[in-house]
């Protein structure tokens, strides 16, 4: 026998030498939730190990991200119910929870960590949709884009290095780029959720942001049956000025991640979403799978498929496990 593939699997050192994919904290981004009107971090029942942060605890976690050598932090705001309205104005208000959190975190970490902002209205609207709803109950694409533009400018002004439009409105990247440039924020990076699917795996996130959504997002997020549509979305976002494109969710869409990596002339990110995280946590809590093994394997697979950057709620754990 000439070919013996097992030769290269004999010892941990040999296996590591020939490993084709490596995890590194620098490739990981930690998504965090910052809630208004709470005075201590509050656990999120559907996401074991994840909390609603206060403005104080989010700074602590951002500093831990710097110390762990993570690539970035992605901030989501959780406003009080009474601050939600039909147009999500709390997302644009400089005193809104997300903009205050961005300012606070950026002041604390400077340029040592890439500070990212979710640019979407769903956390801030009382109806829970990602945009404004017209009198026939439809999400109004172009009116929503105007609000995204104002939101992105407010986030850049608050100190975000990266704005991440996640609402899947047509033309959102172009409108945001133009608004940022006209306000002098030519260096603010756009990470576009280019291929974002209407997914059951966002379930725990909706609890995390206390979403009031009635109905679903299927008129703007993509159908899980499609991949050609994702390539179109990716091409459009790059043509509109996206600096990084993202596929979301990750684990059920590794073919899309691979196709995006093959096609895109910009870095590709993938988001291991709340449901993907909580499935692993729940199975591990029952003793059915090994938490560390399953988490590392899933994130390695996302990297192997072609994502250069992975957003994952496991980011700090991974950094610790790798250390
Ligand atoms: C929309 C948004 C969603 C997530 C992040 N931003 C999903 C949605 O409710 O449609 C999901 C993140 C996750 O599930 O971890 N602003």
Boltz pocket constraint, residues with backbone or C-beta under 6 A from the ligand:
constraints:
  - pocket:
      binder: B
      contacts: [[A, 118], [A, 120], [A, 121], [A, 122], [A, 123], [A, 130], [A, 166], [A, 167], [A, 201], [A, 202], [A, 203], [A, 204], [A, 205], [A, 206], [A, 217], [A, 272], [A, 273], [A, 274], [A, 275]]
      max_distance: 6.0
